[in-house]
């Protein structure tokens, strides 16, 4: 399993809403999608979005969608994705609870 980690700077309230409305609906049905976690800083000005992919091929295939979504996320939220990194997932144990 692979993770793409997006580091966001800007108002997290806007990022959270834009993620739910713009990002998640466009990625959740992509082949190899395994999950999405968004972490919001306590001070409200940073966020981390982690998308989980079944394998390297799925993560690579999703990149073109991610590149088209990022400008829309930034425009809607008033923030900016400042860095994107990729990781291999060493442990994955999450109980899903839709919020």
For each residue, the residues with C-beta under 8 A, 3 or more apart:
1: 34 52 53 54 55 88 89 92
2: 52 53 55 56 58 59 86 87 88 89
3: 50 51 52 53 86 87 88 89
4: 50 51 53 59 62 63 66 84 85 86
5: 48 49 50 84 85 86 87
6: 48 49 50 51 66 70 81 83 84
7: 46 48 81 82 83 84 85
8: 12 15 46 47 48 49 73 77 79 80 81 82
9: 45 46 79 80 82
10: 14 15 45 47 74 77 78 79 80
11: 14 15 44 45 77 78 79
12: 8 15 16 40 41 44 45 46 47
13: 16 17 44
14: 10 11 17 18 76 77 78 79
15: 8 10 11 12 18 19 38 40 47 73 77 79
16: 12 13 19 20 38 40 47
17: 13 14 20 21 76 77
18: 14 15 21 22 23 72 73 76 77
19: 15 16 22 23 24 38 49 73
20: 16 17 23 24
21: 17 18 24 25 76
22: 18 19 25 26 69 72 73 76
23: 18 19 20 26 27 36 49 69 73
24: 19 20 21 27 28 36
25: 21 22 28
26: 22 23 65 69
27: 23 24 30 33 36 51 62 65 66 69
28: 24 25 33 36
29: 33
30: 27 33 58 61 62 65
31: 58 61
32: 53 54 55 57 58 59 61 62
33: 27 28 29 30 36 51 52 53 54 58 62
34: 1 52 53 54 92
35: 51 52 94 96
36: 23 24 27 28 33 49 50 51 52
37: 49 50 52 94
38: 15 16 19 47 48 49 50
39: 47 48 49 50
40: 12 15 16 44 46 47
41: 12 44 45 46 47
42:
43: 46
44: 11 12 13 40 41
45: 9 10 11 12 41
46: 7 8 9 12 40 41 43
47: 8 10 12 15 16 38 39 40 41 79
48: 5 6 7 8 38 39
49: 5 6 8 19 23 36 37 38 39
50: 3 4 5 6 36 37 38 39
51: 3 4 6 27 33 35 36 59 62 66
52: 1 2 3 33 34 35 36 37 89 92
53: 1 2 3 4 32 33 34 56 58 59 62
54: 1 32 33 34 58
55: 1 2 32 58 59
56: 2 53 59 60
57: 32 60 61
58: 2 30 31 32 33 53 54 55 61 62
59: 2 4 32 51 53 55 56 62 63 86
60: 56 57 63
61: 30 31 32 57 58 64
62: 4 27 30 32 33 51 53 58 59 65 66
63: 4 59 60 66 67
64: 61 67 68
65: 26 27 30 62 68 69
66: 4 6 27 51 62 63 69 70 84
67: 63 64 70
68: 64 65 71 72
69: 22 23 26 27 65 66 72 73
70: 6 66 67 73 74 81
71: 68 74 75
72: 18 22 68 69 75 76
73: 8 15 18 19 22 23 69 70 76 77 81
74: 10 70 71 77 78 79 80 81
75: 71 72
76: 14 17 18 21 22 72 73
77: 8 10 11 14 15 17 18 73 74
78: 10 11 14 74
79: 8 9 10 11 14 15 47 74
80: 8 9 10 74
81: 6 7 8 70 73 74 84
82: 7 8 9
83: 6 7
84: 4 5 6 7 66 81
85: 4 5 7
86: 2 3 4 5 59
87: 2 3 5
88: 1 2 3
89: 1 2 3 52 92
90:
91:
92: 1 34 52 89
93:
94: 35 37
95:
96: 35
97:
98:
99:
